[in-house]
Amino acid sequence: MITVNFDKAKTVTADRLRQERMPKLQDLDVQYQRALETGADTADIVAQKHVLRDLPAQVDTCTTLTELKNLKA
C-alpha cells in the first residue's frame, strides 16, 4: 500500500508553485514598469501580482491531495 506524507506533499507543492509563478511575476514586473513610464493604471497588475504572491499560502488551507494538485500558478 502506498502512503503519502501529506506534510511533505504540502512542502513540495509550495515549492512547485514558487517555481511556476516566478516567470509570471517577472513578466508582471516588466508590465508594471512600462505602465509607470506611460502613466497607465497599474491596479490590475498589482492585483495579479498579489494573487501570485499568495499562492504558496493557499497550500496550508488544502486538506486533500486533489486540492494540492489543483493549485496552479
LUMZA-543386 format. One record per residue (C-alpha): residue number from 0; residue in three letters; x, y, z. Coordinates in pm, whole numbers. Layout:
N
SITE:num:residu:x:y:z
SITE:NUM:ALA:X:Y:Z;
...
This chain:
73
SITE:num:residu:x:y:z
SITE:0:MET:0:0:0;
SITE:1:ILE:129:342:-94;
SITE:2:THR:103:617:165;
SITE:3:VAL:172:983:112;
SITE:4:ASN:332:1210:367;
SITE:5:PHE:86:1497:345;
SITE:6:ASP:318:1748:513;
SITE:7:LYS:590:1667:261;
SITE:8:ALA:334:1696:-23;
SITE:9:LYS:244:2044:102;
SITE:10:THR:609:2147:103;
SITE:11:VAL:666:2009:-247;
SITE:12:THR:352:2184:-374;
SITE:13:ALA:452:2518:-224;
SITE:14:ASP:797:2489:-384;
SITE:15:ARG:637:2398:-719;
SITE:16:LEU:407:2699:-702;
SITE:17:ARG:701:2929:-629;
SITE:18:GLN:882:2798:-937;
SITE:19:GLU:571:2827:-1157;
SITE:20:ARG:495:3182:-1052;
SITE:21:MET:848:3320:-1097;
SITE:22:PRO:832:3387:-1475;
SITE:23:LYS:481:3528:-1437;
SITE:24:LEU:593:3768:-1165;
SITE:25:GLN:890:3876:-1376;
SITE:26:ASP:659:3948:-1670;
SITE:27:LEU:424:4145:-1445;
SITE:28:ASP:721:4346:-1314;
SITE:29:VAL:803:4449:-1670;
SITE:30:GLN:439:4538:-1737;
SITE:31:TYR:430:4742:-1417;
SITE:32:GLN:743:4939:-1511;
SITE:33:ARG:604:5009:-1859;
SITE:34:ALA:274:5123:-1711;
SITE:35:LEU:456:5358:-1475;
SITE:36:GLU:657:5503:-1762;
SITE:37:THR:344:5576:-1962;
SITE:38:GLY:132:5685:-1668;
SITE:39:ALA:-114:5398:-1719;
SITE:40:ASP:-320:5244:-1441;
SITE:41:THR:-128:4974:-1250;
SITE:42:ALA:-412:4846:-1030;
SITE:43:ASP:-477:4531:-1237;
SITE:44:ILE:-108:4442:-1248;
SITE:45:VAL:-74:4490:-874;
SITE:46:ALA:-378:4269:-814;
SITE:47:GLN:-235:3993:-1035;
SITE:48:LYS:97:4008:-852;
SITE:49:HIS:-83:3989:-518;
SITE:50:VAL:-267:3672:-625;
SITE:51:LEU:57:3507:-734;
SITE:52:ARG:234:3604:-411;
SITE:53:ASP:-46:3448:-204;
SITE:54:LEU:-42:3112:-384;
SITE:55:PRO:202:2928:-154;
SITE:56:ALA:-6:3030:149;
SITE:57:GLN:-307:2854:-3;
SITE:58:VAL:-126:2524:42;
SITE:59:ASP:-195:2544:416;
SITE:60:THR:-570:2551:352;
SITE:61:CYS:-565:2229:148;
SITE:62:THR:-687:1914:317;
SITE:63:THR:-659:1660:32;
SITE:64:LEU:-404:1563:-230;
SITE:65:THR:-652:1656:-502;
SITE:66:GLU:-670:2011:-369;
SITE:67:LEU:-290:2031:-370;
SITE:68:LYS:-272:1901:-727;
SITE:69:ASN:-530:2153:-845;
SITE:70:LEU:-333:2457:-726;
SITE:71:LYS:-177:2627:-1026;
SITE:72:ALA:18:2945:-1074;
